[in-house]
Amino acid sequence: MNNTLTTFVLLSGAYIISHALTTGFVSPLQSTFLAGVSNKIGLLFLPHGVRIIAIYYYGWRAILLLLPASSLMWFLTVYGGRIDLSMYAPIVSLIACWIGMTLAKAVFEERSKILDVSAWKFLIVAGAAASLLNGISLSFLQHDSQLGLSILGYMIGDVAGLFASLLLLIYVFRFVKFVAQD
């Protein structure tokens, strides 16, 4: 029980911090430099990295662990920013990420004898598959008329956010290792 609570708090904290960074720092930069891009689609969506890493380690349980934080941030974003986004978006995104990860694992387990893929490369491929499903799901959920452009926007933001999250984790772990040595 204590381990689950700790995991829940860490994942929720990571999701909330990544979403706050995206909303408070990345989105204003995006709207300043790319004014024509929709405010529904972030070109660097860091929470996707948290979702993919959580699903990689916790499987379907990550959906339950991330749903409260995802719903909270959806609520703050939609009502705080007056963005037209469906209330089903958090659960649809989490399920799409889980399905994408599951499909990627199935494909890579079949090909593991042929290909030797490191974990971070697998996470990028799985994150891209999850992002494709997420983009399709959210585009249909929002009745977006420019389906292809919307899906592409989600994919760019999600995969860039995943890559940035992985890069950030590398430097956090290096810093922790450096501090532990002293």
N, C-alpha and C positions, 0 to 999 in steps of 0.2 A: 504493500500500500504506500509506504513512504517513498519507495523508488518511483512508483507511478506518479505520485504527487510532485516529486522533484522534476521528473521528466516533463510533466504538464507545465510546471512553472517555467522551466528553461525554454521549452518550445514556444510557449505563449509569449514570454519575454522577447525571445529572438524574433518572432513574427511581428510583435507590436513595434519593436525598435526598427526592424527593417522597413515596415510600412510607414512609420513616422519619418524615417530618413527619405523614403521615396516621396512622401506627400510634402514634407517640409523643406526638402533641399532639391531633389531631382526634378519634381514637377514644376516648381517655380522657374528653374533654369530652362526646362523644356518649353514652358509657355513664353519665356522671354526670347529664346533663340529660335524656336520653331512654333510660332504663333498659329500656324495653320493646322497643326496636329490636334486631334480631338483630345479633350481632357479625360475621356474614358480610358484611353490607351496610353500607358507610360512606356517610353522608349528604354527605360532601365527600371524594371520592376523587381526589386530585391526580394520581396516576399516569396516569389516563385522559387528562389534558391532555398529558402527555409522549408517550403513545402516538399521539394524534391529530396532534400537531404533527410528530412524527417521520415518520408515515406520509404526511402532507401533503408533506413535503420529500423523503423518500427512497423512497416507494412501498413495494412488497413487500419491499425490502431491509431496511426498518425492522423487520420481523418477525424477521429473522435477527440484526439488531443489538441488539434489545431482549430477545430470548429468554433469554440467560444471566442478565441482571439480573432479569428478571421471574421466572425459575425460582428464582433465589437468594432473592428476597424472598418468594416463595410458600413455599419451604422454611422460612425463618426464621419466617414468620407461622404456618404450619400447625403446625410442631413446637414453636415457641416459645410460641404462644398456645393450643395444643391446639384448633384450629378444624378442624371437619370440612369439608375442601375438597378436591375431586378434584385429583389430580396433573396432570391434563390442563388445568386451569383457565388456566395462563399461555398456552399455545399457542392454546386456544380463544378467549381474550380478544383476543389479537393478531390472529388470523385474522378474527374478527368485526369488529374495528376496521378492518382493511384492506378487507373487503367493504363495510362501511358507507361508508367514504370513497370507494370505487370507484363505488358506486351513486349517492352524492351528486354526484360529479364528472360522471357520465353524465347525470343529471337537469339539473344546472346548465349543462352545455355545450349541451344541447338548448335550454334556456330563456335562454341568455346574451344573445340578441338582444332579448328582451323585458325581462328583469330585470337591473338593474345592482346586483350584490351585492358588498360589500366582503369582503376576505379573512377578517376576524374573524367576520363574520356567516356566511360559508360554513363556517368551522371549527365554529361552534356548531351549525349544522344538520347538518353531516357527523358531528360528535361525538354528536349526539342519535340519528342513524340508527345509528351504530356502537354506541352504548349500548343501543339497543333490541335489536339483534342479539346483543350481549354478554349482556344480561339474559336473553333467551330461551335462549341457548346454556347459560349457567351454571345457570339454573333447571332445565333438563332434565338437565344433567350431574349436578346435586346431588339430583335426584328430589324437588324441592321441591313440597309438596302445595298451597301457596298461590301458584300460578304468577303470577297477576296482581299480587299484592302484592309478590312478589319482583322481578318485572320492573320495576315502578314504583320500588321501592327502589334498584335498580341504576341506573335512568335518572336519578333525582334526584341520587344521589351522583356519577355519572359526569359529567353535564352541569354540576353545580355545581363539581366539581373542574376541569373544563376551563375554565369561566369564571374561576375563581380563578387558574388557571395563566396564562391569557392576561392577566389583570389584573396579576399579579405580574411577568410579562415586560415589560409596558409600563413599570412603575416601575423595573425593573432597567435597561432600556435608557435611560430618562430619566436615571437616576443615572450610568450609564456615560458618557452624552453630557455631563452636567454636569461630571463629573470630568475628562473629556478637554478641556473648554474651559478649565479652570484651569491 
